[in-house]
Amino acid sequence: MVEGEQYCIDILKQIAAVQASLSKVAYALADSHMKHCVHDAIAAGKGETKIDEMLETLKYLKHF
């Protein structure tokens, strides 16, 4: 779009749409990870490590 000299507002709208889509994917992946990997680790008595890992990862995903 930039190379095609599209209107800046249209480009910004597309960027916003892509960001929203990526946020939905990140949320779904985090949800799945917590329901499966973290849950299984807690059941196996190894939950602290997985919970700490998830909390650290959520710092990077603070905008989703």
Biopython code that builds the backbone (N, CA, C, O; Angstrom):
import numpy as np
from Bio.PDB.StructureBuilder import StructureBuilder

atoms = [
    (1, "MET", "N", (0.824, -1.193, 0.000)),
    (1, "MET", "CA", (0.000, 0.000, 0.000)),
    (1, "MET", "C", (0.869, 1.259, 0.000)),
    (1, "MET", "O", (0.541, 2.246, -0.659)),
    (2, "VAL", "N", (1.975, 1.220, 0.739)),
    (2, "VAL", "CA", (2.859, 2.384, 0.776)),
    (2, "VAL", "C", (3.481, 2.598, -0.590)),
    (2, "VAL", "O", (3.508, 3.714, -1.109)),
    (3, "GLU", "N", (3.985, 1.505, -1.169)),
    (3, "GLU", "CA", (4.599, 1.613, -2.490)),
    (3, "GLU", "C", (3.595, 2.060, -3.542)),
    (3, "GLU", "O", (3.950, 2.731, -4.511)),
    (4, "GLY", "N", (2.343, 1.683, -3.340)),
    (4, "GLY", "CA", (1.282, 2.074, -4.269)),
    (4, "GLY", "C", (0.742, 3.461, -3.978)),
    (4, "GLY", "O", (-0.218, 3.904, -4.607)),
    (5, "GLU", "N", (1.357, 4.148, -3.026)),
    (5, "GLU", "CA", (0.987, 5.509, -2.644)),
    (5, "GLU", "C", (-0.492, 5.633, -2.270)),
    (5, "GLU", "O", (-1.177, 6.576, -2.666)),
    (6, "GLN", "N", (-0.962, 4.646, -1.494)),
    (6, "GLN", "CA", (-2.331, 4.697, -0.984)),
    (6, "GLN", "C", (-2.444, 5.795, 0.067)),
    (6, "GLN", "O", (-1.440, 6.234, 0.628)),
    (7, "TYR", "N", (-3.646, 6.226, 0.322)),
    (7, "TYR", "CA", (-3.933, 7.257, 1.300)),
    (7, "TYR", "C", (-3.496, 6.781, 2.685)),
    (7, "TYR", "O", (-3.797, 5.656, 3.082)),
    (8, "CYS", "N", (-2.790, 7.637, 3.413)),
    (8, "CYS", "CA", (-2.215, 7.278, 4.717)),
    (8, "CYS", "C", (-3.261, 6.726, 5.688)),
    (8, "CYS", "O", (-2.990, 5.759, 6.401)),
    (9, "ILE", "N", (-4.419, 7.313, 5.722)),
    (9, "ILE", "CA", (-5.477, 6.865, 6.632)),
    (9, "ILE", "C", (-5.894, 5.434, 6.311)),
    (9, "ILE", "O", (-6.153, 4.643, 7.218)),
    (10, "ASP", "N", (-5.959, 5.102, 5.035)),
    (10, "ASP", "CA", (-6.309, 3.738, 4.647)),
    (10, "ASP", "C", (-5.236, 2.753, 5.107)),
    (10, "ASP", "O", (-5.555, 1.645, 5.540)),
    (11, "ILE", "N", (-3.984, 3.145, 5.018)),
    (11, "ILE", "CA", (-2.880, 2.290, 5.481)),
    (11, "ILE", "C", (-2.974, 2.106, 6.992)),
    (11, "ILE", "O", (-2.819, 0.993, 7.495)),
    (12, "LEU", "N", (-3.225, 3.175, 7.705)),
    (12, "LEU", "CA", (-3.345, 3.092, 9.164)),
    (12, "LEU", "C", (-4.513, 2.192, 9.575)),
    (12, "LEU", "O", (-4.411, 1.451, 10.553)),
    (13, "LYS", "N", (-5.604, 2.253, 8.845)),
    (13, "LYS", "CA", (-6.743, 1.380, 9.136)),
    (13, "LYS", "C", (-6.372, -0.087, 8.927)),
    (13, "LYS", "O", (-6.776, -0.950, 9.706)),
    (14, "GLN", "N", (-5.616, -0.360, 7.894)),
    (14, "GLN", "CA", (-5.175, -1.730, 7.637)),
    (14, "GLN", "C", (-4.228, -2.212, 8.734)),
    (14, "GLN", "O", (-4.312, -3.362, 9.166)),
    (15, "ILE", "N", (-3.339, -1.348, 9.181)),
    (15, "ILE", "CA", (-2.435, -1.697, 10.278)),
    (15, "ILE", "C", (-3.244, -2.022, 11.535)),
    (15, "ILE", "O", (-2.955, -3.002, 12.222)),
    (16, "ALA", "N", (-4.246, -1.211, 11.833)),
    (16, "ALA", "CA", (-5.100, -1.451, 13.002)),
    (16, "ALA", "C", (-5.820, -2.793, 12.887)),
    (16, "ALA", "O", (-5.952, -3.516, 13.875)),
    (17, "ALA", "N", (-6.279, -3.121, 11.700)),
    (17, "ALA", "CA", (-6.972, -4.391, 11.489)),
    (17, "ALA", "C", (-6.030, -5.575, 11.707)),
    (17, "ALA", "O", (-6.413, -6.576, 12.314)),
    (18, "VAL", "N", (-4.813, -5.458, 11.217)),
    (18, "VAL", "CA", (-3.825, -6.528, 11.400)),
    (18, "VAL", "C", (-3.479, -6.671, 12.882)),
    (18, "VAL", "O", (-3.389, -7.787, 13.392)),
    (19, "GLN", "N", (-3.287, -5.550, 13.572)),
    (19, "GLN", "CA", (-2.985, -5.599, 15.001)),
    (19, "GLN", "C", (-4.121, -6.271, 15.775)),
    (19, "GLN", "O", (-3.868, -7.082, 16.667)),
    (20, "ALA", "N", (-5.343, -5.948, 15.447)),
    (20, "ALA", "CA", (-6.492, -6.558, 16.124)),
    (20, "ALA", "C", (-6.522, -8.065, 15.885)),
    (20, "ALA", "O", (-6.800, -8.841, 16.799)),
    (21, "SER", "N", (-6.240, -8.468, 14.666)),
    (21, "SER", "CA", (-6.224, -9.896, 14.343)),
    (21, "SER", "C", (-5.122, -10.621, 15.111)),
    (21, "SER", "O", (-5.346, -11.708, 15.642)),
    (22, "LEU", "N", (-3.942, -10.025, 15.170)),
    (22, "LEU", "CA", (-2.839, -10.641, 15.908)),
    (22, "LEU", "C", (-3.143, -10.712, 17.400)),
    (22, "LEU", "O", (-2.760, -11.674, 18.066)),
    (23, "SER", "N", (-3.819, -9.713, 17.921)),
    (23, "SER", "CA", (-4.200, -9.730, 19.335)),
    (23, "SER", "C", (-5.149, -10.887, 19.625)),
    (23, "SER", "O", (-5.030, -11.551, 20.655)),
    (24, "LYS", "N", (-6.088, -11.127, 18.717)),
    (24, "LYS", "CA", (-7.022, -12.236, 18.899)),
    (24, "LYS", "C", (-6.293, -13.578, 18.868)),
    (24, "LYS", "O", (-6.610, -14.475, 19.649)),
    (25, "VAL", "N", (-5.329, -13.715, 17.978)),
    (25, "VAL", "CA", (-4.541, -14.944, 17.902)),
    (25, "VAL", "C", (-3.725, -15.122, 19.181)),
    (25, "VAL", "O", (-3.672, -16.221, 19.732)),
    (26, "ALA", "N", (-3.089, -14.050, 19.658)),
    (26, "ALA", "CA", (-2.294, -14.119, 20.884)),
    (26, "ALA", "C", (-3.159, -14.503, 22.071)),
    (26, "ALA", "O", (-2.754, -15.327, 22.891)),
    (27, "TYR", "N", (-4.349, -13.917, 22.176)),
    (27, "TYR", "CA", (-5.257, -14.242, 23.268)),
    (27, "TYR", "C", (-5.655, -15.717, 23.212)),
    (27, "TYR", "O", (-5.638, -16.407, 24.231)),
    (28, "ALA", "N", (-6.007, -16.188, 22.037)),
    (28, "ALA", "CA", (-6.424, -17.586, 21.885)),
    (28, "ALA", "C", (-5.290, -18.539, 22.238)),
    (28, "ALA", "O", (-5.517, -19.565, 22.879)),
    (29, "LEU", "N", (-4.077, -18.208, 21.825)),
    (29, "LEU", "CA", (-2.934, -19.057, 22.122)),
    (29, "LEU", "C", (-2.621, -19.053, 23.619)),
    (29, "LEU", "O", (-2.334, -20.104, 24.193)),
    (30, "ALA", "N", (-2.672, -17.891, 24.247)),
    (30, "ALA", "CA", (-2.437, -17.800, 25.690)),
    (30, "ALA", "C", (-3.505, -18.578, 26.447)),
    (30, "ALA", "O", (-3.199, -19.285, 27.407)),
    (31, "ASP", "N", (-4.743, -18.452, 26.021)),
    (31, "ASP", "CA", (-5.850, -19.176, 26.645)),
    (31, "ASP", "C", (-5.632, -20.680, 26.555)),
    (31, "ASP", "O", (-5.775, -21.397, 27.545)),
    (32, "SER", "N", (-5.290, -21.146, 25.380)),
    (32, "SER", "CA", (-5.046, -22.572, 25.171)),
    (32, "SER", "C", (-3.864, -23.057, 26.001)),
    (32, "SER", "O", (-3.915, -24.131, 26.600)),
    (33, "HIS", "N", (-2.808, -22.264, 26.032)),
    (33, "HIS", "CA", (-1.615, -22.642, 26.799)),
    (33, "HIS", "C", (-1.961, -22.789, 28.278)),
    (33, "HIS", "O", (-1.543, -23.748, 28.926)),
    (34, "MET", "N", (-2.719, -21.845, 28.805)),
    (34, "MET", "CA", (-3.078, -21.911, 30.226)),
    (34, "MET", "C", (-4.002, -23.088, 30.518)),
    (34, "MET", "O", (-3.860, -23.747, 31.548)),
    (35, "LYS", "N", (-4.936, -23.353, 29.629)),
    (35, "LYS", "CA", (-5.886, -24.439, 29.857)),
    (35, "LYS", "C", (-5.247, -25.814, 29.732)),
    (35, "LYS", "O", (-5.714, -26.774, 30.345)),
    (36, "HIS", "N", (-4.189, -25.913, 28.946)),
    (36, "HIS", "CA", (-3.577, -27.221, 28.727)),
    (36, "HIS", "C", (-2.213, -27.334, 29.402)),
    (36, "HIS", "O", (-2.060, -28.090, 30.361)),
    (37, "CYS", "N", (-1.235, -26.600, 28.919)),
    (37, "CYS", "CA", (0.137, -26.736, 29.424)),
    (37, "CYS", "C", (0.261, -26.354, 30.893)),
    (37, "CYS", "O", (0.839, -27.096, 31.686)),
    (38, "VAL", "N", (-0.279, -25.206, 31.251)),
    (38, "VAL", "CA", (-0.171, -24.760, 32.643)),
    (38, "VAL", "C", (-1.005, -25.679, 33.536)),
    (38, "VAL", "O", (-0.552, -26.073, 34.610)),
    (39, "HIS", "N", (-2.197, -26.015, 33.109)),
    (39, "HIS", "CA", (-3.046, -26.925, 33.874)),
    (39, "HIS", "C", (-2.337, -28.257, 34.113)),
    (39, "HIS", "O", (-2.314, -28.755, 35.239)),
    (40, "ASP", "N", (-1.762, -28.834, 33.059)),
    (40, "ASP", "CA", (-1.067, -30.120, 33.186)),
    (40, "ASP", "C", (0.149, -30.016, 34.105)),
    (40, "ASP", "O", (0.426, -30.929, 34.883)),
    (41, "ALA", "N", (0.874, -28.897, 34.011)),
    (41, "ALA", "CA", (2.043, -28.707, 34.875)),
    (41, "ALA", "C", (1.623, -28.616, 36.342)),
    (41, "ALA", "O", (2.294, -29.166, 37.215)),
    (42, "ILE", "N", (0.523, -27.928, 36.612)),
    (42, "ILE", "CA", (0.026, -27.831, 37.985)),
    (42, "ILE", "C", (-0.368, -29.215, 38.490)),
    (42, "ILE", "O", (-0.060, -29.575, 39.626)),
    (43, "ALA", "N", (-1.044, -29.985, 37.655)),
    (43, "ALA", "CA", (-1.458, -31.338, 38.042)),
    (43, "ALA", "C", (-0.257, -32.236, 38.322)),
    (43, "ALA", "O", (-0.332, -33.146, 39.147)),
    (44, "ALA", "N", (0.858, -31.971, 37.623)),
    (44, "ALA", "CA", (2.073, -32.768, 37.809)),
    (44, "ALA", "C", (2.970, -32.208, 38.919)),
    (44, "ALA", "O", (4.066, -32.718, 39.154)),
    (45, "GLY", "N", (2.496, -31.154, 39.602)),
    (45, "GLY", "CA", (3.281, -30.568, 40.678)),
    (45, "GLY", "C", (4.396, -29.653, 40.218)),
    (45, "GLY", "O", (5.307, -29.344, 40.986)),
    (46, "LYS", "N", (4.332, -29.218, 38.967)),
    (46, "LYS", "CA", (5.367, -28.346, 38.396)),
    (46, "LYS", "C", (4.774, -27.026, 37.937)),
    (46, "LYS", "O", (5.261, -26.419, 36.984)),
    (47, "GLY", "N", (3.731, -26.585, 38.608)),
    (47, "GLY", "CA", (3.005, -25.404, 38.178)),
    (47, "GLY", "C", (3.743, -24.098, 38.342)),
    (47, "GLY", "O", (3.587, -23.200, 37.515)),
    (48, "GLU", "N", (4.551, -23.963, 39.394)),
    (48, "GLU", "CA", (5.241, -22.690, 39.648)),
    (48, "GLU", "C", (6.036, -22.228, 38.437)),
    (48, "GLU", "O", (5.962, -21.062, 38.047)),
    (49, "THR", "N", (6.787, -23.130, 37.850)),
    (49, "THR", "CA", (7.623, -22.782, 36.698)),
    (49, "THR", "C", (6.783, -22.317, 35.521)),
    (49, "THR", "O", (7.095, -21.306, 34.893)),
    (50, "LYS", "N", (5.722, -23.049, 35.221)),
    (50, "LYS", "CA", (4.861, -22.685, 34.082)),
    (50, "LYS", "C", (4.110, -21.389, 34.342)),
    (50, "LYS", "O", (3.930, -20.583, 33.429)),
    (51, "ILE", "N", (3.671, -21.181, 35.570)),
    (51, "ILE", "CA", (2.981, -19.936, 35.896)),
    (51, "ILE", "C", (3.931, -18.759, 35.764)),
    (51, "ILE", "O", (3.567, -17.730, 35.194)),
    (52, "ASP", "N", (5.144, -18.897, 36.285)),
    (52, "ASP", "CA", (6.139, -17.825, 36.156)),
    (52, "ASP", "C", (6.456, -17.536, 34.700)),
    (52, "ASP", "O", (6.586, -16.379, 34.302)),
    (53, "GLU", "N", (6.579, -18.591, 33.909)),
    (53, "GLU", "CA", (6.847, -18.438, 32.474)),
    (53, "GLU", "C", (5.705, -17.688, 31.787)),
    (53, "GLU", "O", (5.940, -16.807, 30.960)),
    (54, "MET", "N", (4.480, -18.040, 32.133)),
    (54, "MET", "CA", (3.317, -17.387, 31.522)),
    (54, "MET", "C", (3.241, -15.925, 31.931)),
    (54, "MET", "O", (2.971, -15.065, 31.093)),
    (55, "LEU", "N", (3.475, -15.631, 33.206)),
    (55, "LEU", "CA", (3.453, -14.248, 33.667)),
    (55, "LEU", "C", (4.522, -13.410, 32.973)),
    (55, "LEU", "O", (4.273, -12.258, 32.617)),
    (56, "GLU", "N", (5.696, -13.975, 32.782)),
    (56, "GLU", "CA", (6.770, -13.261, 32.078)),
    (56, "GLU", "C", (6.370, -12.996, 30.631)),
    (56, "GLU", "O", (6.616, -11.910, 30.106)),
    (57, "THR", "N", (5.761, -13.975, 29.993)),
    (57, "THR", "CA", (5.337, -13.831, 28.606)),
    (57, "THR", "C", (4.245, -12.777, 28.473)),
    (57, "THR", "O", (4.226, -12.027, 27.497)),
    (58, "LEU", "N", (3.340, -12.712, 29.440)),
    (58, "LEU", "CA", (2.255, -11.722, 29.376)),
    (58, "LEU", "C", (2.779, -10.298, 29.418)),
    (58, "LEU", "O", (2.100, -9.385, 28.948)),
    (59, "LYS", "N", (3.967, -10.083, 29.968)),
    (59, "LYS", "CA", (4.571, -8.749, 29.950)),
    (59, "LYS", "C", (4.794, -8.288, 28.515)),
    (59, "LYS", "O", (4.639, -7.107, 28.203)),
    (60, "TYR", "N", (5.159, -9.225, 27.647)),
    (60, "TYR", "CA", (5.410, -8.882, 26.247)),
    (60, "TYR", "C", (4.111, -8.690, 25.484)),
    (60, "TYR", "O", (4.082, -8.036, 24.441)),
    (61, "LEU", "N", (3.045, -9.260, 26.007)),
    (61, "LEU", "CA", (1.755, -9.185, 25.333)),
    (61, "LEU", "C", (0.818, -8.207, 26.001)),
    (61, "LEU", "O", (-0.401, -8.353, 25.906)),
    (62, "LYS", "N", (1.358, -7.222, 26.670)),
    (62, "LYS", "CA", (0.550, -6.306, 27.455)),
    (62, "LYS", "C", (-0.465, -5.525, 26.631)),
    (62, "LYS", "O", (-1.410, -4.961, 27.182)),
    (63, "HIS", "N", (-0.282, -5.488, 25.348)),
    (63, "HIS", "CA", (-1.203, -4.719, 24.498)),
    (63, "HIS", "C", (-2.278, -5.573, 23.849)),
    (63, "HIS", "O", (-3.065, -5.076, 23.044)),
    (64, "PHE", "N", (-2.317, -6.862, 24.194)),
    (64, "PHE", "CA", (-3.350, -7.689, 23.576)),
    (64, "PHE", "C", (-4.489, -7.781, 24.523)),
    (64, "PHE", "O", (-5.490, -8.432, 24.224)),
]
sb = StructureBuilder()
sb.init_structure("model")
sb.init_model(0)
sb.init_chain("A")
sb.init_seg("    ")
for serial, (resi, resn, name, xyz) in enumerate(atoms, 1):
    if name == "N":
        sb.init_residue(resn, " ", resi, " ")
    sb.init_atom(name, np.array(xyz, "f"), 0.0, 1.0, " ", f" {name:<3s}", serial, name[0])
structure = sb.get_structure()
